[in-house]
Amino acid sequence: MSASTVDDLRAFTVAEVAERLGVSKRSVQRLIAEGRLATLYPRRPGVPVRIPAPSLRSLLESGHTDGPGGAK
């Protein structure tokens, strides 16, 4: 497996995504609710929220502007 394939298999918690984007966990939840970030599993009580690496990468490539230093 190549490094990019392994990276594509990675999934992040809400807290990890918040830290990477420099925003609050609530902001990440809002991005999920808006459909700007996908999750691995449907959002239901008791099911952990995991954001796949390709979804996070897509958000960043689309010019995400929230968080410190993110404003354009």
C-alpha positions as a Markdown table, in Angstrom:
| # | Residue | x | y | z |
|---|---|---|---|---|
| 1 | Met | 0.0 | 0.0 | 0.0 |
| 2 | Ser | 1.3 | 3.5 | -0.8 |
| 3 | Ala | 1.4 | 6.3 | 1.7 |
| 4 | Ser | -1.5 | 8.1 | 0.0 |
| 5 | Thr | -3.6 | 5.0 | 0.2 |
| 6 | Val | -2.9 | 4.6 | 3.9 |
| 7 | Asp | -3.7 | 8.3 | 4.4 |
| 8 | Asp | -7.0 | 7.9 | 2.6 |
| 9 | Leu | -8.0 | 5.1 | 5.1 |
| 10 | Arg | -7.4 | 7.4 | 8.1 |
| 11 | Ala | -10.5 | 8.8 | 9.9 |
| 12 | Phe | -10.4 | 11.7 | 12.4 |
| 13 | Thr | -12.5 | 12.5 | 15.4 |
| 14 | Val | -14.4 | 15.8 | 15.7 |
| 15 | Ala | -11.7 | 17.0 | 18.2 |
| 16 | Glu | -8.9 | 16.1 | 15.8 |
| 17 | Val | -10.5 | 17.9 | 12.9 |
| 18 | Ala | -11.2 | 21.0 | 15.1 |
| 19 | Glu | -7.6 | 21.1 | 16.1 |
| 20 | Arg | -6.3 | 20.8 | 12.5 |
| 21 | Leu | -8.7 | 23.5 | 11.3 |
| 22 | Gly | -8.1 | 25.8 | 14.3 |
| 23 | Val | -11.9 | 25.9 | 15.1 |
| 24 | Ser | -14.2 | 24.7 | 17.9 |
| 25 | Lys | -15.7 | 21.2 | 17.9 |
| 26 | Arg | -19.1 | 22.9 | 17.5 |
| 27 | Ser | -17.8 | 24.5 | 14.3 |
| 28 | Val | -16.9 | 21.0 | 13.0 |
| 29 | Gln | -20.3 | 19.7 | 14.0 |
| 30 | Arg | -21.8 | 22.6 | 12.0 |
| 31 | Leu | -19.7 | 21.7 | 8.9 |
| 32 | Ile | -21.0 | 18.1 | 9.2 |
| 33 | Ala | -24.6 | 19.3 | 9.5 |
| 34 | Glu | -24.1 | 21.6 | 6.4 |
| 35 | Gly | -22.8 | 18.7 | 4.4 |
| 36 | Arg | -19.4 | 20.2 | 4.0 |
| 37 | Leu | -17.7 | 17.3 | 5.9 |
| 38 | Ala | -18.8 | 13.7 | 5.4 |
| 39 | Thr | -18.8 | 11.1 | 8.2 |
| 40 | Leu | -18.1 | 7.4 | 8.0 |
| 41 | Tyr | -21.3 | 6.4 | 9.7 |
| 42 | Pro | -24.8 | 8.0 | 9.8 |
| 43 | Arg | -25.1 | 10.4 | 12.7 |
| 44 | Arg | -27.1 | 8.6 | 15.4 |
| 45 | Pro | -26.9 | 8.7 | 19.2 |
| 46 | Gly | -24.2 | 6.3 | 20.4 |
| 47 | Val | -22.4 | 6.1 | 17.1 |
| 48 | Pro | -19.0 | 7.8 | 17.1 |
| 49 | Val | -18.5 | 10.5 | 14.6 |
| 50 | Arg | -15.5 | 9.9 | 12.3 |
| 51 | Ile | -14.5 | 12.1 | 9.4 |
| 52 | Pro | -12.6 | 10.3 | 6.6 |
| 53 | Ala | -9.3 | 11.9 | 5.5 |
| 54 | Pro | -10.6 | 12.4 | 1.9 |
| 55 | Ser | -13.5 | 14.5 | 3.2 |
| 56 | Leu | -11.2 | 16.7 | 5.3 |
| 57 | Arg | -8.8 | 17.1 | 2.3 |
| 58 | Ser | -11.7 | 18.1 | 0.1 |
| 59 | Leu | -12.8 | 20.7 | 2.5 |
| 60 | Leu | -9.3 | 22.2 | 2.7 |
| 61 | Glu | -8.9 | 22.1 | -1.1 |
| 62 | Ser | -12.2 | 23.9 | -1.6 |
| 63 | Gly | -10.8 | 26.9 | 0.3 |
| 64 | His | -12.1 | 26.5 | 3.8 |
| 65 | Thr | -11.8 | 29.8 | 5.5 |
| 66 | Asp | -12.8 | 29.4 | 9.2 |
| 67 | Gly | -10.3 | 29.5 | 12.0 |
| 68 | Pro | -7.1 | 31.5 | 12.7 |
| 69 | Gly | -5.3 | 32.6 | 9.6 |
| 70 | Gly | -8.0 | 31.0 | 7.4 |
| 71 | Ala | -9.8 | 34.2 | 6.3 |
| 72 | Lys | -9.2 | 35.2 | 2.8 |
